[in-house]
Amino acid sequence: MLMRHEYLATRPVDLYSMHLFELVAIEGSFTRAAGIAGVSQSAVTRQIQGMENRLGVTLLERTTRKVTLTDAGHALLAEARQLNGSLEASLRRFKEEHVDAARTVRVGFSRSVGLASLPGFLLPFHRKSPEVRLKISHDAGVGLLVALLDHRLDIAILTAPEKLNSSLQVQHSFADEFELIVGAQAHLPSAPAPWPAATLHEWLEQQTWMHLGQQSHTGQKLASWLQEQGFPTKPAMELDNFEILIQLVAMGLGASWVSRRALAAYPRKKAIQRVPLPVRFERQIVMVTRRSQNTSRT
């Protein structure tokens, strides 16, 4: 039995020869095939002649005007097309799984962060590394941190958690203030702001509230802050999406505390009113990665 290196040295056909043979068969010309392959005509001729000598058959009939396939040549062309097609598909899969995958960064956004914050994170990243493909997902903050630890995400963007696993680190952080908003038709206290505390609290008690759900970290922090301020904490409706909250307020269904960034992206500014207050709720948004991780590539 031939050892592998002995077989490679004596086999009658290799992939390069098969590729050149297919080019000659398709083009019907050694000259055109050589031009496509980027080699000399004599090099193509030597490869084809070597194949024929090793196989012991004539593959091409040559005349001064054209090159045609023999019966054996037609049979080998069918095999060559199947082989080269399979090889191309395999190389494509390899590129997608290994080469392209190395240029994909999986980014998870917390639902409570809001879609309006995405451009602020993604545009600088894209400008710095336009060749990197971003795969974006939306989930609860706790789920994002678990996905980071499980290597299912490369970056998580969420409200700053109370504790962070030692395997994770904060790469960037920024403050995100909240605004209190009501619909354009809602009546505010008639006295000029700032209102006396009694007037403000009476007005707040009269509102129908729509809050960010307390299943989110931001919702929990907001509820604690409202309680500290003595503001109403019991909502008529809870949601996990700022964009929907703003839409409902604009429809006149109630009042809500929303991220200033989300509010800035809302196009119908005249449909809402910002309520002037002496204090505002603020949270920290953080970008978290695994330690010793390059965030531009996985």
C-alpha positions in Angstrom: 0.0 0.0 0.0 1.3 3.5 -0.9 2.0 5.8 2.0 0.2 9.2 1.7 3.3 11.1 0.5 4.0 8.5 -2.1 0.4 8.7 -3.4 0.6 12.5 -3.6 3.7 12.2 -5.7 2.3 9.7 -8.1 -1.4 10.5 -8.5 -2.3 11.3 -12.1 -4.5 14.4 -11.4 -4.3 17.3 -8.9 -6.8 20.1 -8.1 -4.7 22.7 -10.0 -4.6 20.5 -13.2 -8.3 19.9 -12.9 -9.0 23.6 -12.7 -6.9 24.3 -15.8 -8.5 21.5 -17.7 -11.9 22.8 -16.9 -10.9 26.3 -18.1 -9.6 24.9 -21.4 -12.7 22.8 -21.9 -15.0 25.8 -21.2 -13.1 28.3 -23.3 -12.1 25.9 -26.1 -8.7 27.6 -26.2 -5.4 27.1 -24.4 -4.7 30.8 -24.9 -7.9 32.1 -23.3 -7.7 29.6 -20.5 -4.1 30.8 -19.7 -5.2 34.4 -19.7 -8.0 33.7 -17.2 -5.6 31.6 -15.0 -2.9 34.2 -15.2 -0.2 31.8 -16.5 1.5 31.2 -19.8 0.0 29.1 -22.5 2.9 26.7 -22.4 2.3 26.2 -18.7 -1.3 25.2 -19.4 -0.2 22.9 -22.2 2.3 21.1 -20.0 -0.3 20.6 -17.3 -2.9 19.1 -19.7 -0.3 16.9 -21.4 1.0 15.7 -18.1 -2.6 14.7 -17.1 -3.1 12.8 -20.4 0.2 11.0 -20.0 -0.5 9.9 -16.5 -4.1 8.9 -17.2 -3.1 7.2 -20.4 -6.0 8.8 -22.4 -6.5 11.7 -24.8 -8.7 14.4 -23.2 -8.6 17.1 -25.9 -8.5 17.1 -29.7 -6.4 20.0 -30.8 -6.6 21.7 -34.2 -5.3 25.0 -35.4 -8.7 26.6 -34.9 -10.2 25.1 -31.8 -9.9 22.6 -29.0 -12.6 20.0 -28.5 -13.2 17.3 -25.9 -12.9 13.6 -26.5 -15.3 11.2 -24.9 -12.9 10.7 -22.0 -12.5 14.5 -21.8 -16.3 14.9 -21.5 -16.4 12.4 -18.7 -13.5 14.1 -16.8 -15.1 17.5 -17.3 -18.2 16.3 -15.5 -16.1 15.0 -12.6 -14.0 18.3 -12.6 -17.1 20.4 -12.4 -18.5 18.4 -9.5 -15.2 18.4 -7.7 -14.5 22.1 -8.1 -18.1 23.0 -7.2 -17.8 20.9 -4.0 -14.5 22.5 -3.2 -15.8 26.0 -3.7 -18.8 25.3 -1.4 -16.5 23.9 1.2 -14.2 26.9 1.1 -17.2 29.3 1.3 -18.4 27.5 4.4 -14.9 27.6 5.9 -14.8 31.4 5.2 -18.2 32.0 6.8 -17.4 29.9 9.9 -13.8 30.9 10.5 -12.7 34.0 8.5 -16.0 36.0 8.5 -16.8 34.8 12.0 -13.6 36.4 13.2 -15.0 39.8 12.0 -18.4 39.5 13.7 -19.0 41.2 17.0 -22.2 40.1 18.9 -23.7 43.0 20.7 -26.6 42.7 23.1 -28.8 45.7 24.2 -30.9 45.7 27.2 -34.6 46.3 26.5 -34.7 49.1 29.0 -31.8 50.9 27.4 -34.1 51.9 24.5 -33.5 51.9 20.7 -32.6 55.6 20.7 -29.3 54.8 22.3 -28.1 52.4 19.6 -26.7 55.0 17.2 -24.6 56.6 19.9 -22.9 53.2 20.5 -22.9 51.8 17.0 -21.9 54.7 14.8 -18.5 55.4 16.4 -17.8 51.6 16.4 -18.7 51.4 12.7 -16.6 54.4 11.7 -13.6 53.0 13.6 -13.9 49.4 12.3 -16.2 49.4 9.2 -15.0 45.9 8.2 -16.5 44.4 11.4 -19.9 43.0 11.1 -22.2 43.6 14.1 -24.9 41.1 15.1 -27.4 42.9 17.3 -29.8 41.3 19.8 -32.3 42.7 22.4 -32.8 41.0 25.8 -33.2 41.7 29.5 -30.1 42.9 31.3 -29.6 39.7 33.4 -29.8 37.6 30.3 -27.2 39.7 28.5 -24.7 39.2 31.3 -25.3 35.4 31.3 -24.8 35.4 27.5 -21.5 37.2 28.0 -20.3 34.6 30.5 -21.4 31.8 28.1 -19.5 33.4 25.2 -22.8 33.9 23.3 -22.2 37.7 23.3 -19.1 39.8 23.0 -20.6 43.1 24.3 -23.5 43.9 26.5 -25.0 47.4 26.9 -27.3 47.7 29.9 -28.1 49.7 33.0 -25.2 49.4 35.5 -25.8 46.4 37.7 -25.2 46.5 41.4 -22.6 43.7 41.1 -20.5 42.5 38.2 -19.0 39.0 37.8 -15.2 39.1 38.2 -14.9 37.7 34.7 -16.5 40.8 33.3 -15.5 44.4 33.1 -17.0 47.8 32.2 -15.5 49.3 29.1 -17.5 52.5 28.9 -20.1 54.3 31.0 -22.4 57.3 30.6 -25.2 59.1 32.5 -28.7 58.9 31.2 -31.2 61.4 32.7 -35.0 60.9 32.7 -37.8 63.4 32.0 -41.3 63.4 33.3 -43.7 63.8 30.3 -47.4 64.2 29.7 -49.6 64.6 26.6 -49.9 68.0 25.0 -53.5 68.4 26.2 -52.7 67.6 29.8 -53.1 70.5 32.3 -50.1 71.5 34.4 -50.3 73.5 37.6 -51.3 77.1 36.8 -48.6 78.6 39.0 -45.2 79.2 37.3 -42.5 76.6 38.0 -40.9 75.8 40.3 -44.1 74.8 42.0 -44.5 74.5 45.8 -44.0 71.0 47.0 -47.7 70.7 48.0 -48.9 71.8 44.6 -46.5 69.4 42.8 -47.5 66.4 44.9 -51.2 67.2 44.5 -50.8 67.3 40.7 -48.7 64.1 40.6 -51.4 62.2 42.6 -53.9 63.2 40.0 -52.0 61.6 37.0 -52.5 58.2 35.5 -49.0 56.6 35.5 -47.3 54.4 33.0 -43.9 53.1 34.3 -41.1 51.0 33.0 -41.6 47.5 34.4 -39.9 46.6 37.6 -38.6 43.3 36.1 -35.9 45.5 34.6 -33.0 46.9 36.7 -33.9 50.4 35.6 -37.5 49.9 36.6 -36.4 48.8 40.0 -34.1 51.8 40.5 -36.8 54.2 39.2 -39.3 52.8 41.7 -36.9 53.2 44.6 -36.1 56.7 43.6 -39.8 57.7 43.3 -40.4 56.3 46.8 -37.5 58.3 48.1 -38.9 61.5 46.6 -42.4 60.8 47.8 -43.7 60.6 44.3 -46.5 58.2 43.2 -45.1 54.7 42.6 -48.2 52.7 41.6 -48.7 52.6 37.9 -51.8 51.8 35.9 -49.6 50.2 33.3 -46.1 48.7 33.1 -44.1 48.3 29.9 -40.5 47.5 29.0 -40.1 49.8 26.0 -39.5 53.6 26.1 -40.7 54.1 22.6 -44.1 52.7 23.3 -44.3 54.6 26.6 -43.7 57.9 24.7 -46.3 57.0 22.1 -48.9 56.2 24.8 -48.2 59.5 26.6 -48.5 61.4 23.3 -52.0 59.8 22.8 -53.0 61.3 26.1 -53.2 58.0 28.1 -51.1 59.2 31.1 -47.8 60.4 32.4 -44.4 58.6 32.4 -40.8 58.9 33.3 -38.7 58.2 30.2 -35.1 58.4 29.1 -34.0 61.7 27.7 -32.2 60.0 24.9 -35.4 58.1 23.9 -37.4 61.3 24.1 -34.8 63.2 21.8 -35.5 60.6 19.1 -39.2 61.0 19.2 -40.3 63.0 16.1 -43.7 64.4 17.3 -42.3 66.8 19.9 -45.5 68.9 19.9 -47.6 65.9 21.1 -45.9 65.9 24.5 -45.0 68.2 27.4 -42.0 68.0 29.6 -42.8 68.6 33.2 -40.3 70.9 35.0 -39.1 69.4 38.2 -36.5 70.4 40.8 -34.9 66.9 40.7 -34.5 64.2 38.0 -33.9 60.5 38.0 -30.6 59.4 36.5 -29.1 56.0 35.7 -25.7 54.8 34.4 -25.6 52.9 31.1 -22.5 50.7 30.8 -20.8 48.7 28.0 -19.6 45.4 29.5 -17.2 42.8 28.0 -15.3 39.8 29.2 -11.9 40.6 30.6 -8.9 40.5 28.3 -11.3 40.7 25.3 -10.7 42.7 22.2 -14.1 44.4 21.4 -13.4 45.0 17.8 -13.1 41.3 16.9 -14.2 37.9 18.4 
